[in-house]
Amino acid sequence: MKLENAESIGKILKLHGYKGNLTVFVDPQYQELFEDQQTAFIDFEFGNLIPYTIEELAIGTKNRYFIKFNQVKSEEQARKLVGKKIYTSKEEIEAFYGETEDMNNEFVGFIIQNPDRKELGKISSIIEHPHQVLLELESGALIPFNQDFVSEIIDEERIIIMDLPDGLLDL
């Protein structure tokens, strides 16, 4: 699969144990899809995504999963994957969730909080750009809806906990 036909859904964070298992972060909006996947794609060279078969998958905490790929047999092989992004096809995302717009609009009305649970604002709309989704707060502030910033989504409370870079809301 080519990179232009794919969407990043997460990132390999670190080794988990010593038998080739890995800890991965999955963007909260793609967790259901990821849990249903049998294959994950990883970008190794020049935008060509390499398929990896998921042998084992365990759910961790804070949007993290423990994963074992069938093709990875050693700690050395797993170490080469650390820091790489995980992708799935855009077609698969649309087939699983329907239109992306509908998926993102489900967050309108959610409260954004920092990791200390201080309220940063309420989401009034979602602005979609080709390579980025922005959360517009009622204050008019714009926040990139980026997997690196999202710590947790608490659906029952309609809260998204985000660890934002200092000064982002001051722009």
Secondary structure, DSSP 8 states (H G I E B T S, - for coil): -BGGGEEEEEEEEEE-SSSS-EEEEE-GGGHHHHHH-SEEEEEEETTEEEEEEEEEEEE-STTEEEEEETT--SHHHHHTTTT-EEEEEHHHHHHHHS-HHHHHHTTTT-EEE-TT--EEEEEEEEEEETTEEEEEETTS-EEE--TTTEEEEEGGGTEEEE---TTGGG-
